[in-house]
Amino acid sequence: MKKIVVCGAGGFIGGHLVADLRRQGLAELRAVDCKPLESWYQRFDDVESVQLDLSDLAACEKAVAGCDVVYNLAADMGGMGFIELNKALCMVTVLLNTHLLMAARKFEVERFFFSSSACVYNADKQRDPKVTALKEADAYPALPEDGYGWEKLFSERMCRHFREDFGVQTRVARYHNVYGPHGTYAGGREKAPAAICRKVIEAARRGDHGIEIWGDGKQTRSFMYIDDCLVGTQMLLNSDFAEPINIGSNELVSINQLVDIVEEIAGVQLKRSYNLSAPKGVNGRNSDNTLIKETFAWEPSTKLRDGLERTYAWIYDSMTSEQPAVVNFA
């Protein structure tokens, strides 16, 4: 039995990863997050759950001690509304990965996974909504998203050099817009799929049938369902592939098309207003999956419509029920 620590376990992806590893029953688990336990999206009575501030080296050593595998999903981040307005907070997240790598080296962990982001890619390659899908090599020459993207790119380099200099077996995934149930859908840190689901539900419940869209709605993205993210993450962690790799859907849609899909799921048609002064990010971003298909004969495959149906249903239930969104599993 391996012992695995999931850092950022109180968050969206981390919570799902703990749930999936727990279902497999192949490892002893430790879950770590800076948030109070009652604020975690998913928590489990039979999993060791610890509240620690991983920006502190001593806390990282406590989190990693006795573990064979580290999944680092911890970050101070959110959707575009957060990362464009909190660049310093995003940059400070570099402490988490640095201190976790130092702890991983000290305790000689077998594998270390770091969740990077498509925000590392050169902004000059993302100016057209009809974007050419981004290959792993497109991160250089470096011009990533200011703040959050620079932190992720720097942390990727830390992983590389800890592997080359100290033998820490690091694995790095560049996630492209992960979405699904049991995540943030309000409060400023939510990403586009959850935000659009919430706005459509709110408009339908108010009866005014109006929705505000950030930007002109023509900006394009690809969105990966959480189940695909979990498969790709564990596949990469357990492989011998050591370079950063895209884990993302290549189903490119505009924000207007995303709204179309959610309206269809909800059975409503809304009047759209466009807030051109709101944060919107780059004009186009999509995942080139050539490398992951060549390396693993796999790529994320959940259709956006299917994933959004499940996500919308969970957000609707959370918004219309008096039960808390946090789930405690005995």
ABEGO torsion letter per residue (X at the ends): XBBBBBBGAABAAAAAAAAAAAAAGABBBBBBBABBAAABABBBAABBBBBBBAABAAAAAAAABGBABBBBABBBBBBAAAAAABAAAAAAAAAAAAAAAAAAAAAGBABBBBBBBAAABBAAAAABABBBBBBAAAAOBBBBBBGAAAAAAAAAAAAAAAAAAAGBBBBBBBBBGBBEBGBBABGGABBAAAAAAAAAAAAAAAGAGBBBBBEAGABBBBBBBAAAAAAAAAAAAABABABBBBBBBABBBBAAAAAAAAAAAAGBBBBBBBBAABBAEBABBBBBAAAAAAAAGBBBABBAAAAAAAAAAAAAAAAABABBABBBBX
